Amino acid sequence: MSKHHDAPDGAPAQRLPFNSLRLLIVFGLSAAWQADRHRLIVVLALQGVQALGTGGAVLVGKNALSGLTGSTSGQSPSLGTSAGYAAALLAMGFVGSIVKQALEYHQSMFRLSIERDAVERVVAAAARAELAEFENPEFHDRVRLALTAAQAYLPQLPALLVTALRAVATTVTVGAALTTMVWWLFPLFAVATIPAVRVSMWRQRATFALDRRLAENSRTRWYLIDLLTGRDQAKEIRAFGLAGVFFGRLSDCYDQVLAKERVLKLRVLRREVLARLAGDATVAGALAVVIAAAAAGQLGTASALTAVACLFFAAQQGVMVSTALGGANASAFYLDALRKFTAAPTGSPAAAPPLTGRSFAVLEAREVSFTYPSGRRPALERVSVRLHAGETVALVGENGSGKTTLTKLLSGLYRPDAGELLVDGRPVVDPAELTVTSTVLFQDYLRYWFTAGENIALGDPRYLGDAARTVRAARRAGVHDIVTGLPSGYRTRLGPQFSGGADLSPGQWQRIALARAFFRDAPLVILDEPTASMDPCAEAELFDRMRSLFAGRTVLLISHRFSSVLAADRIYVLQRGRVVGSGTHEELMGVNDTYRQLYLAQAGAYLRAGAP
Ligand SMILES: Nc1ncnc2c1ncn2[C@@H]1O[C@H](COP(=O)(O)OP(=O)(O)OP(=O)(O)O)[C@@H](O)[C@H]1O
């Protein structure tokens, strides 16, 4: 195989990921072994039986023919012998069809086991990835490639390899039968398949190269399809009349794909036709030699006829081997992506992480800086904050000033690029320590399409199903009455796209998310705009009861509503990723221009409207 591979559009050549077919075979078979070793053994055994049966059928068939035509040694035809062999041939055909059915059954079950095992490994690896990875488009490509491999390529790999093995074994048994007649035909079979194998290998590299170059296009297409068909997006798309614009963009994306695929497919077609011609020419040459040998009396009629049949059969097996190996090879790059993605230490994310976060006296961010992987400038620069146990601390600042980012660092979701996080003066080495110490109500919290009760209890999966605890959290978030008013109470499935699924208003959803935060019994409570969708009464009630609701816990609150931060023990003012002031409301009003301006901008609106 040549070292330099051309790809369509002069794309950079791709290196073969598995540097030999042997490694690919080992990977495919070991994945199959891991998924369901018993079935792998059954499938291999059945394929072996099929291969042996075909070789045996050639010999029996030749003897049946000899019985009819007489052999080269001049024996006279014998109808009785011939009928016996024909009956044996029929019986072998019957057994063969049973074996074939059994094989199909086992192979289809086997494919499912392999897919399940591989998809679980990909999903587990994605679930283990750090949050920062999700900001990286390359990561999403790797997930997509690994999932494609797990769902489409890996499940069919063992079948392809086994088919190739069977075709090789069949060719060997047929060849062995043939050597008793015309041994020199055998090497010609192998030669005839070489061009087809080479083309299929070229095709897999070119296809993968194109797929990589279309990755961004593919992401855009999926996003546009989502926009045009998604439930959450539907109202805004209609309100602004955007369907036409997005439809046009989707069409453009497909035009690009079609144009590039067309070039590739035509090149593949040209090469495949040439390869087929070369293979067929070899078979035709061999046939001519057999016919010439028979005409010259060097081959008996039965041997010549069997040899011709074997030649056609072997040519067919050759195509089967090249198609199967080509198919296996075509998946090589995807399988390599799967192998790399799942190479990290295994472990199921199924078990809930134990909540071992201990309470702290002081949690501190000291001079921390952080830039998002796709960010052009730091979201936080040398920020220092201190949270004492039992305090309510507020973060205020204009949009984009870094408030949410700071909570992500304090809850261990991201590591700071510089600076330190300290718990009771001790540097935090593993951010997971902070994750188990905190419970977070995100600004863009998730709405799980599960039951209302599960939506709350997912705050700590160890207690999923603990009804009393769920009700307690719901009461504290003021959502108990709303949930009991649903058709099946806490058992009501949320999500109208599921049959019988109910939906809630944004404010009700926010209370459910708040209940989820309550459900998790963690020493640090982070509330990012917890009342953004709530009505004024619900908001006032929450803040009035804040101290009693979170008694004994430390609360870090982000809010643009100054009425809700007035009572905080300390307020940090952020501006363009830096802390520009801290203190109580009264202190800040006296010395901090940024805080005063923000406060007056909001309070002024109420005052102008005549509020007390
Ligand atoms: N995932 C992200 N990738 C890249 N940049 C981001 C990301 N999230 C936030 N940023 C940037 O980081 C900066 C701080 O964002 P952050 O969300 O922390 O602000 P914020 O103060 O919470 O804003 P808001 O009041 O609007 O919620 C902004 O400049 C924002 O553009």
The ligand as a Tripos MOL2 file, in Angstrom:
@<TRIPOS>MOLECULE
LIG
   31    33     1     0     0
SMALL
NO_CHARGES

@<TRIPOS>ATOM
      1 N1        -18.8760   29.3220   27.9360 N.pl3     1 LIG1
      2 C1        -18.2390   30.4660   27.6710 C.ar      1 LIG1
      3 N2        -17.2960   30.5190   26.7060 N.ar      1 LIG1
      4 C2        -16.6360   31.6480   26.4440 C.ar      1 LIG1
      5 N3        -16.8420   32.8110   27.0910 N.ar      1 LIG1
      6 C3        -17.7650   32.8200   28.0650 C.ar      1 LIG1
      7 C4        -18.5170   31.6610   28.3950 C.ar      1 LIG1
      8 N4        -19.3680   31.9700   29.3980 N.ar      1 LIG1
      9 C5        -19.1470   33.2650   29.6820 C.ar      1 LIG1
     10 N5        -18.1980   33.7650   28.8820 N.ar      1 LIG1
     11 C6        -17.6450   35.1260   28.9270 C.3       1 LIG1
     12 O1        -17.1110   35.3320   30.2200 O.3       1 LIG1
     13 C7        -17.4410   36.6100   30.6920 C.3       1 LIG1
     14 C8        -18.1330   36.5140   32.0490 C.3       1 LIG1
     15 O2        -19.3370   35.8230   31.8740 O.3       1 LIG1
     16 P1        -20.2910   35.4590   33.1000 P.3       1 LIG1
     17 O3        -21.3360   34.5480   32.6180 O.co2     1 LIG1
     18 O4        -19.4610   35.0030   34.2270 O.co2     1 LIG1
     19 O5        -20.9070   36.9030   33.4130 O.3       1 LIG1
     20 P2        -22.0380   37.3000   34.4210 P.3       1 LIG1
     21 O6        -21.5020   38.4060   35.2530 O.co2     1 LIG1
     22 O7        -22.5600   36.1150   35.1560 O.co2     1 LIG1
     23 O8        -23.1380   37.8680   33.4250 O.3       1 LIG1
     24 P3        -24.7310   37.9340   33.5630 P.3       1 LIG1
     25 O9        -25.0490   39.0090   34.5430 O.co2     1 LIG1
     26 O10       -25.1610   38.2970   32.2010 O.co2     1 LIG1
     27 O11       -25.2160   36.5880   33.9970 O.co2     1 LIG1
     28 C9        -18.2810   37.2800   29.6240 C.3       1 LIG1
     29 O12       -17.4410   38.1400   28.8860 O.3       1 LIG1
     30 C10       -18.7380   36.1410   28.7410 C.3       1 LIG1
     31 O13       -18.7970   36.5550   27.4100 O.3       1 LIG1
@<TRIPOS>BOND
     1     1     2 1
     2     2     3 ar
     3     2     7 ar
     4     3     4 ar
     5     4     5 ar
     6     5     6 ar
     7     6     7 ar
     8     6    10 ar
     9     7     8 ar
    10     8     9 ar
    11     9    10 ar
    12    10    11 1
    13    11    12 1
    14    11    30 1
    15    12    13 1
    16    13    14 1
    17    13    28 1
    18    14    15 1
    19    15    16 1
    20    16    17 2
    21    16    18 1
    22    16    19 1
    23    19    20 1
    24    20    21 2
    25    20    22 1
    26    20    23 1
    27    23    24 1
    28    24    25 2
    29    24    26 1
    30    24    27 1
    31    28    29 1
    32    28    30 1
    33    30    31 1
@<TRIPOS>SUBSTRUCTURE
     1 LIG1         1 GROUP 0 **** ****
